[in-house]
Amino acid sequence: MKKAVLFVLVMLFMIGCARREDQEVQPTPTPVIFSQWAVAAEASSEYGKPGWSAMRATGAPEVNICADDSRAWASARGNGLAWLELTYDEPVFATEVRVYQNLGRGSIARLLLIDVNGGQHIVWEGTDNADICPGVLSVSMPRQDFRTESVRIELDESRTGFWNQIDAVELVGVQ
């Protein structure tokens, strides 16, 4: 009796392990890298409205020269602390943020990702490159383990003593 039960168990195990011809092997899906532009924005202050308003930092870059341009966001004062927060259509597991600046580079102090539950995560802190504009501050990171729906940029314009204009902010991640 014990041999018969053992034989049946072994046969069931082998049948379960055997690949049936009618079963397809499913490949592991490749993560889709997704890049998007902000669809909404708010800021600590704005130099003007509609020109230089926070909403000017939504969408793809429009300003391709180093110039004061009302198609980009600028803070009201241009010499203190300021922030710009951008929201995106599709929450992603972020891997990179690109900040397109057209004037006054060097004052970005911190970059935060905001998850779908409102939690804030610092992903970069330091001194922005003050090279000639226009330019892009690109912050690459390991794939985050939370879905990002907003990006917050904190500036210290006292570092440069002048406005930092931001034309667009691109969020890259895995869906």
N, C-alpha and C positions, 0 to 999 in steps of 0.2 A: 504494500500500500504506500509506504513512504517513497519507494522508487517511482511509482506511478505519479504521485503528487509532484515530486521533484522534476520528473520528465515533463509534466504539463507546465510547470513554472518556467523551466528552461525554454520550452518551445514558445510560450507566450512572450518571454523576454526577447527571443530571437526574432519573432514576428514583429514585435514593436520596434526593434532596432533596424530591421531590414527596410531599405528604401523601396517604396512601392513605385512601380513604373508610372502610375497615373498621377503621382505627386510631383509638382514643380518645386525646384529649389528657388526660393525668393532671395534676390540679392539684397544686401543691406543698403538702404537708401543713402545717397550722398547728401550731406547737408547743403541747403540752398543758401548761398551768400546773397544778402539783400541789401541794397543801398537805397536810401531815401532822403528826401529833403523835408524840412519842417513845414507843417501846415498851419501852425498857430504859434504865437509868441507873446510874451509879456516881459516887462523889464522894470527895474527899480525906478527908472526915469527915461524920458525921451527928449531929445533936443527939439523935435518938432512933430507935427502931425499934419498930413500923412507922411511928409518927407522926414527921414531919420527916425521914424517910429519903429517899435519892436517888430511889427509885421513886415518891415522891409528886410528882415533877416530870414524870412521864409522863402521857400522855393529855391531854385538853382541860382548860382552866382550870376549877377548882371554886370558888375563893375570889374573891368579887367585892367584898370590903370590905378596908379597910386594917386588918389585924389579925394578931396572932400566931395562926397556925392550923396545926394538925398535919397538915393535908391538903397542905401545901407543904413543900419541902425547906429545911432550915436546917443550916448547918455546926455543928460541935460547940462552937466557942468564940465565934464572932460578933465577933472583934476582930482577925483576922489575915488571912493569905493562905489562900484556899480555891479549889477548882475543882469543877465539876459537868460530867460528860460524858454526853450523851444519844445514843442510837442509834435509827435509824428503819428501818422495814420496806423502803422503796423508795429506793435510791440515786437522786439527782437532780443535775442541773446547777443548783446553788443560785443563787437570785436575791434571797432575803430570809430573814432569821431574826428571829423575834419572841419576846422573853423576857417572860413575864407574871410580874410581881413583886407581891407583896401586902404586903410589909413591908420597911423599911430600904433604900429605893432610894438609889442613889448609889455603890455599891461595886463595880459591875461594871467591870473594868479592861480586859479583852481578850476577844475572841470569835474562835474558831478553827473552821475547817471541817476535818474529817478525811475524806480520800478513801478509796476502796475498797481502796487499797494501804497504808493506814496513814499516809500523808503528812499533815502538819499545815500549814494555810495560815491565816495571820492575816488576817482580813477587817475587823476593827475593833479599835482601841486608843484609849483615851482616858478621859474622865470621864463616867460615866453621869449622866443627869439625876436630880437629887435631888428633883424635884417630889414633891408628896404622892402617896402610894400609894392604891389600887392603880394600877399603870401598866404600860406596855409599852415596853421598849426595842426599837425596830424598826430593824434594820440592813439597808438595801437595797444591792445591789451589782450590777454588770454580771453577766450570766450567766457562771458559772465554766466553765472548759474541762475540768473533771474532775468525776466523780460523787462527791457527798458522801453519806456514810452515817452520820456522827456530827457532833455539834456539841459543842465544849468551851467552857465559860464559866469565865473566871478572874476571881476577885474579890479585892479588897483591902478587907476590912471595917474596917481601921484608918482608912479615909477617913471613915467614918460613926461608928465606935465602937459599932456595933450590928449585929445579924444582918440579912442580906439574905435574905428568903424568896422562893423561886422556885416558882411554882405550875405552870407549864407552859412548854414551848419549842416553837414552831411552825417547821417548816422548809418553805420555799416554793421551788419550782424547776421545771425543765422535765424531763420524763421522757425 
